[in-house]
């Protein structure tokens, strides 16, 4: 195998490594984060928080209602136990009881509306929980597939890196340095020659360069500087 061909094979191998590494990085990212699952969890937390707030409001309203009922009961007892003889005091007491009964009715209506809202909110929370459970089940299944794919890609990367190391061991340091410099500055260090043209810059090669390439000697394009390979 000519030196140019070895360099070309090295480049193909490194490109394959780069592609597989990108695939592996994407798999790792997918295994760490699932946007749909995160969104579903956030929505459930938000719904549960709203439900907790409404249930607290319900408890507060129930306490207020109980206090009003107790106050009304106590005032009614005073109204009818004969302890108050003054007509004005009786009228004032009846008026106070009426005000408390009005407030009690308002609180009871508020409580009924709130309980209806809570029931709806509980249904939403239950639905959200089921959806989250479904997403988690699907995510576990996806993770199993991704983990298997991850292992396959890692194996391919190991084989490609071994192939890369093997090719490099057959290339002298000076040529290797030239290759690395070209890869660093131009991205593509080795290009094919087709119909007498460099496929890096698409310039027709001088006869002398064309002859060197055909002879299997290491040659660089006089225009773009890339290593030429006749496959």
N, C-alpha and C positions, 0 to 999 in steps of 0.2 A: 504494500500500500504506500503510495507516494505521500510525502509530507503534507502537500496541499490537501489531499483527500483526508488525512488524519485530522487536520485542522477543521476541515468542513464537517467531518463526523463529530468532532468536539463541539462545534457550534450548534449542530442539530441537537446534540445531547443536552447542551446547556439550555437551549430554547425549550426542550421538552421538560427539563427540570423546573424552569421558570413557570411553565404552564401548569404543571402538577402542583407546584407550591401555591400558586394562586387558587387552584381548586381546593387544596387543603386548608388554606386560610379562610376561604368562604365556608367550608364545612365547619371549621372550628367556630366561626362567627355564628353560624346557624345553631350550633349546639349550645352556645352560651345564651343567645337571645332569640325569643320568638315574639315578634311585635303583636300578633293577634292575641297571644296568651297574656302578655303584659297588659294590653289594653283591656281585656276582659277582667283581669284581676283588679285593675284600677277602677273600672266601672262598678264592680261588685263592692269594693271598699267604699266608694262614694254613695252607693245605694244604701249600704248597711249603716253608714254614718247618718244619712238622712232619716232612716228608719229609727235609729237610736234617739235622734233628736225629737221625732214625733212621739215616740213612746214616753220620753221624759215629759213632753208637754201633756200627754194623756194622764200621767201620774199626778202632775201638778194640778190639772183640772179636776181630777177625782178628789184630791185633797181639798181643793177650794169648794167643790160641791158638798163634800162631807161637812166641812166647817159651816157652810150656809145652812145645811139641813139641821145641824146641831143647834145653831143660833135660832133658827125659826122654831124648832121644837121647844127650846127654852123660853122664848118669848111667848109662844102660844100657851105654855104652861102658866106663865105669869098672868097672861090675859084672862085665863079662865079659872084660876085658883082662888079668886076673890080677894087676893091680897091688895089689889089696887082699887081704891074707891073713887078717886078723883076722875070725873068724866073726861077732862082734858088729857090726863095721862093715858087713859084708855084709848082715846082717839089717836094720840101720838104714837102709842104702842102699835095700834092696828096699822097706822100708816107705815111705821118702820118694818112691820112684818110684810106688808105689801111690797115695799121696796126690795126687801130681801128675797121674796118669792119671785119677783121680776128678774132679779140678778140670777137666782137659781135656775130659772127657766132658760135664760140666755146661756148660762154655763152648760146646762144639760144639752142644749142645741149645739153649742160649740163642741162638746164632748162627742156627740153622735157624729157630727161631720168629721171630726178628727179620727174617730174610730174607723169610719168608712175609708178615709185616706190611708190609715195605717194598714188596713186590710189589702188595699190596692198595692201599697208599697211592699208588703210582705210577699204578695204574689210576684211582684217584679224581682224581689231579692231571690225568691225560689227559682224563677226562670233564669236569672243571671247565674245562679249557682249551678244549675243543670247545664247551661251553656258552657260554663267554665270547666265543669267535669268532662264534658264531651271534648272540648279543646285539649284538655290535659291528656285524655286517653289517646287522641290523635297525635299529640306531640310526643308521647311515649313511643308510639309506633314509628313516627318519623325519626326519632332519636335512634332507634334500633337500626333503621336503614342507614342513617347518616354515620353511625358508629362503624357499621360494616364497611361503608364506602371509605370512611376515614382510614381504616386499617389497610384497605386495598391501595389507596393512594400512597400511604406511608411506605408500603412494600415496593411500589413502583419507584418512589423517590430513592429508596435505598439502592435498588438495582441500577437506576440511572446514575446515581452518584458513584457507585462502584465502577460503572462503565466509564464515566468521566475521568476518574482517577487512573484507570487503566490506560486510557488514551494519553493522558498527560504524561504518564511515566515513559512514554515512547517519543516524547517531543523534547528537543534540547531547550535549555533555559532561555537562550537568546531568541529563538523563534517563538517561544511561549510568551516572552515579554512583548514581542511585536504584536502577537495576537491579542494579548490583554489590553495593550494600548489602543488598538483599533476598536476592540469591543467597547472600551470605555468612552471613546470619542465619537465613534460612528454607529454604534449599536450592532452593526453587522460587520464582522471582520473579514469573512470569507464569502466571496460571491462567485457564482457560476459564470462561465464564458459560453455564450450561445451565439452562433453565427458570427463569430469574431468580435462580438461586443461584450463589454463588461456589463453585467446585469446590476451593478451597483450604481453606476452613473450613466449607463447606456451609450458610452462613447466607444467608437470602433478602435480596437487596439492597434498600435503600430506593429509592423511585421515582426520586429525583433521580440517584442513581448509575446506575441502570438506564438512564435516559434519556441520560446522558453516554456510557455505553458504546455504546448503540445509535447515537448520533450520530457515533461514531468518534473521540471525544475520549479523551485519556489519563485514565484514572480508576483509583483504588486502592480496594480494599475497605475500608470503614470499620471492619470487624471485625478482619481479619488483616493489612491493609496491603498485600497483594499487588496487583500490577498486573492489571487485568481485561482479558480479551480475548474478544470475541464472534466465534467462527469460523463 
